[in-house]
Amino acid sequence: MYDITIYTEDDTFSIIPGKRKREWMDNHVHAYRCTPLAIANEFGWDIILPYDIKVEWDGTNKEGLKILQPNNGNVKSHFGAGTITFNPGFRTVTEEDIYLMICPIPNQFSEDFLSLSAIIETDKLKYPWFLSIKMLHKGITVIPKNTKLARIIPINVKASIPTRFKVETEIPESFSKLETEFAEKRRESQAQGIKWTKDYVNSVDFSKVKMS
């Protein structure tokens, strides 16, 4: 377990663990059987909007966005181009090489905005960090209180950024053997009335996914 403390003078913004449920997946429940999707849904923490946001954007790239609500100085169009930047007053200090990645919430979609991705050097940062979203259409938009704005995922940059991917066109025979064994086991399970088997989930300690 690795604890990260976030300090703030304004406790209106809350951070909650990522949740498994998605409305569109509830309407297509077989989607929950995809374990990689379900793990992504829960992996990390979500930043919750503490009040209604009302903006008007004329679609231009410069000063075409107006913050109609709230008028508290913590919500601004900092970059222009239809973006909104929030200042929740978060201050975080992490161990060396541990950064915070801010990104869209996995498998959750909004017709109104897109969360912008950022990787924050919280082992070096000496001032509060922010989060930004990009509006997706012109006109007046209201983003209601309790909307999930973005996902926070701690990452070890020393371990992840130097990664190199190599593409090989010849698949090792050991892979083919494992895939064949897995397929046979799955067919046997289905024949016995077991809906699906994902043995690898048993070794994924960071997942809260329930296999039922």
C-alpha positions in Angstrom: 0.0 0.0 0.0 1.3 3.4 -1.0 -0.3 6.4 0.7 -0.4 9.8 -1.0 -1.5 12.9 0.9 -3.2 15.7 -0.9 -3.3 19.0 1.0 -5.9 21.7 0.3 -7.3 24.8 1.9 -10.6 24.2 0.0 -12.2 20.9 0.8 -15.1 21.3 -1.6 -13.4 19.1 -4.3 -13.6 15.5 -3.2 -11.6 12.5 -4.5 -13.2 9.0 -4.5 -12.0 5.6 -5.6 -12.8 4.7 -9.2 -16.1 2.8 -9.5 -16.9 -0.3 -11.6 -20.4 0.8 -12.8 -21.0 2.6 -16.1 -24.5 3.6 -17.3 -23.8 2.4 -20.9 -22.4 -0.9 -19.5 -25.6 -1.4 -17.4 -27.5 -1.3 -20.7 -25.2 -3.9 -22.2 -24.3 -6.0 -19.1 -22.1 -8.4 -21.1 -19.6 -5.6 -21.2 -18.8 -6.2 -17.5 -17.5 -9.7 -18.5 -14.6 -8.0 -20.1 -12.2 -8.0 -17.2 -9.7 -5.5 -18.7 -12.6 -3.0 -19.0 -13.8 -3.6 -15.5 -10.3 -3.2 -14.0 -9.8 0.1 -15.9 -13.1 1.3 -14.6 -11.8 1.0 -11.0 -8.1 1.7 -11.5 -7.3 5.1 -9.8 -9.3 7.9 -8.2 -11.9 10.3 -9.5 -12.1 14.1 -8.9 -15.7 15.2 -8.2 -17.1 18.6 -9.2 -18.4 20.3 -6.0 -20.8 22.8 -7.7 -22.7 23.4 -10.9 -20.6 24.9 -13.8 -22.3 27.1 -16.4 -20.3 28.3 -19.4 -20.9 29.9 -22.8 -18.6 29.3 -25.7 -18.8 30.8 -29.1 -16.5 28.2 -30.7 -13.5 30.5 -31.2 -9.9 29.7 -30.1 -9.2 32.8 -28.0 -11.4 34.6 -25.5 -14.6 33.1 -26.7 -15.5 31.2 -23.5 -17.3 32.9 -20.6 -17.7 31.4 -17.1 -21.3 32.2 -16.1 -21.3 30.2 -12.9 -19.6 30.1 -10.4 -17.8 33.4 -10.0 -15.2 32.3 -7.4 -12.0 32.7 -9.3 -11.2 29.0 -9.1 -12.7 28.3 -12.6 -11.0 30.0 -15.6 -10.5 29.7 -19.3 -6.8 29.6 -18.9 -5.6 28.2 -22.2 -8.5 29.5 -24.4 -9.7 27.2 -27.2 -12.8 26.3 -25.3 -11.0 25.0 -22.2 -11.8 25.3 -18.6 -9.1 25.1 -15.9 -10.1 24.2 -12.3 -7.9 25.2 -9.3 -9.0 22.9 -6.4 -5.9 24.0 -4.4 -4.4 20.6 -4.3 -0.8 20.3 -3.1 0.9 16.9 -3.2 4.3 15.7 -2.5 5.2 12.2 -3.6 8.3 10.0 -3.4 11.0 10.4 -6.0 9.8 9.3 -9.5 6.2 8.9 -8.4 4.0 11.3 -10.5 0.3 11.8 -10.8 -1.3 11.2 -14.2 -4.6 13.1 -14.7 -6.7 11.7 -17.5 -10.2 11.1 -18.8 -12.2 8.6 -16.7 -11.9 5.2 -18.4 -15.0 4.1 -20.3 -17.0 7.1 -19.2 -18.2 9.4 -21.9 -19.6 12.9 -21.9 -21.3 14.8 -24.7 -20.3 18.1 -23.1 -16.6 17.9 -22.3 -13.4 16.0 -22.5 -10.9 15.9 -19.6 -7.4 16.9 -20.7 -4.5 14.5 -19.8 -1.5 15.7 -17.8 1.4 14.1 -15.9 2.3 16.1 -12.8 5.8 16.0 -11.4 4.6 15.8 -7.8 8.0 14.7 -6.5 9.3 18.2 -7.5 6.3 20.5 -7.7 6.3 23.4 -5.3 2.9 24.9 -6.0 -0.8 23.7 -6.4 -1.7 21.7 -9.4 -4.8 22.1 -11.6 -7.0 20.1 -14.0 -8.5 21.2 -17.3 -11.4 20.1 -19.5 -12.2 20.9 -23.2 -15.7 21.8 -24.2 -17.1 19.8 -27.1 -19.8 22.1 -28.5 -20.7 25.8 -28.8 -23.4 27.6 -26.8 -24.4 27.4 -23.2 -23.4 24.2 -21.3 -24.2 23.3 -17.7 -22.0 20.6 -16.0 -23.9 19.6 -12.9 -22.6 19.2 -9.4 -21.1 15.8 -8.5 -19.9 15.2 -12.1 -16.7 13.1 -12.2 -14.2 15.4 -13.9 -11.1 13.3 -14.2 -9.2 10.3 -13.1 -6.0 10.4 -11.0 -3.5 7.5 -11.4 -0.2 7.4 -9.6 2.6 6.2 -11.9 6.3 5.3 -11.4 7.9 7.2 -14.3 11.2 5.6 -13.8 9.7 2.2 -14.4 7.2 3.1 -17.2 8.7 5.9 -19.4 11.9 4.0 -20.4 9.7 1.1 -21.7 10.4 0.0 -25.2 7.9 -1.9 -27.4 9.2 -4.2 -30.1 6.9 -5.9 -32.6 7.7 -9.4 -33.7 5.9 -11.1 -36.5 6.7 -14.6 -35.4 4.7 -15.8 -32.4 6.5 -18.2 -30.1 5.2 -21.7 -29.9 4.8 -21.4 -26.2 2.2 -18.7 -26.7 0.2 -20.8 -29.1 0.2 -23.7 -26.6 -1.0 -21.5 -23.8 -3.8 -20.1 -26.0 -4.9 -23.6 -27.0 -5.0 -24.7 -23.4 -7.0 -21.7 -22.4 -9.5 -22.1 -25.2 -10.0 -25.8 -24.2 -10.5 -24.9 -20.6 -13.0 -22.2 -21.5 -15.0 -24.6 -23.6 -15.0 -27.2 -20.8 -16.2 -24.5 -18.3 -19.0 -23.4 -20.7 -20.1 -27.0 -21.2 -20.4 -27.2 -17.4 -22.5 -24.1 -17.2 -19.7 -21.8 -15.9 -20.1 -18.5 -17.7 -16.5 -17.4 -17.9 -13.1 -18.2 -16.4 -10.4 -15.6 -15.9 -7.8 -17.2 -13.7 -5.3 -14.4 -14.2 -7.6 -12.1 -12.2 -6.8 -14.0 -9.0 -3.2 -12.7 -9.1 -4.1 -9.1 -9.8 -4.0 -7.7 -6.2 -4.9 -4.1 -7.2 -8.2 -5.1 -8.8 -11.5 -5.0 -6.9 -13.3 -6.7 -9.8 -15.7 -9.3 -8.6 -15.9 -12.4 -10.8 -19.6 -13.0 -10.6 
